[in-house]
């Protein structure tokens, strides 16, 4: 037959697709799954048997405005809308004494340090 054994037994992985058709398919996937980024879109294309490099998919998505913006993370803050008492953020009572003693001790230690030669 004139073919090497590895060529005969090699499984074709799929046909490369032209860029215009690839962009259309990427747009369809992005319309169906708006939160998909280039990694998921590439995985979806591979699952459908379309051979496309992830870098090419990322470039095409960026060029055609299909990139997904990262979600804005919500900063967790204290919920003060409750029935319990709301405490101030200032130290009180014995804590003030500890803070004064610690700051005085650190000031004394800082003044007794010798400068480095």
N, C-alpha and C positions, 0 to 999 in steps of 0.2 A: 504494500500500500504506500510505502514511502514516508510514513509519519513515525516519529519517535513514540515510544510507548507512553511517555509522560504526557504528550499532547493528546493522545487518544483517550487516556483516562482522566484528563483534566476536566473538571466541571466548569462550564461557563458561569460566571458570577452574575451576569446580567448585562444588558446593553447600555452603553453610555447614552445619556439623553442630551439633546441639544439644549442650549441655554434658555431660549425663549419658552420652550415647553417646561423646563425645570422651574423657571420663575413663575409660570402659571400654576404649577402644582404646589409650589411653596406658598403662593397667595391663597390657594384653596385650603391648605393645611392651617395657615395662620387665621383664616376666616373661621374655620371650624374650631380651632383651639387658640384663642387670642393670647393665652398666657405662655404659649410654647416659645422658647428661645431657639437659637440655632442648633443646640445640641439635640433637643427633642425633635425638631423638624428633621434633622439629619437621620435620627433613629427611625422616624416615621417613614422617610423615603427609603431607607434600607429595608424596612419591614415590607414595603411594597415592591421591593426588587429593583429599585432605581439606584444606580450607582452614582454617588455624588460625594465629593470630599467635603469634610466639615468646614474647611477654610473657604471653599467656593460658596457653600450655602451661607456662611456668615457674611461674605462679601456681597452676595446678591441681596440678602435681607437688608444689609446696611444701605446699599445703593437704591433700593426701592422703598425705603422707609418702613420696613416690616420689623425692625428691631423692637424688642419688648423693653420697656423701661423697668428698672428694678423697683420692687415694691418699697414704699417708704416705710421704714420701721417705726412703730409707735413706741414712744418713750413711756415706760411705765412710771407713773407718778403715784403719790399717795392719794387715796380716795378719802377726802375729808367730808364727804356727804354721807355721814353715818350718825347714829344716835349716841354713840359713846363720847366720852370726854376728849377734847382736842388739847393736846399738851403743847407747850411752847418748845421752841428749839434751843432754849437757853439752859445752861446748867443751873441747878438750884441746890441750896443747902450744902451738904458735905462735899458735893462735887466741886464747888467753887474752891473749897479749901485745898482739895487735891490738885486742882489745876494751878493754884497759886504756888503750892509747894513744888510741883514739878517744874514750873517755869522758873522759879527762883533757883532751883538746883541746876537746871540746865544753863542758866545765865552764869552761875558761879563756876561751873565746869568750863564754860567757854572762855571766861576771863582768866582762868589759870592755865590754859593751854599755851605752850610755847610755840612761837612761829616756826615754821619749817625752814631749815637753813638751805 
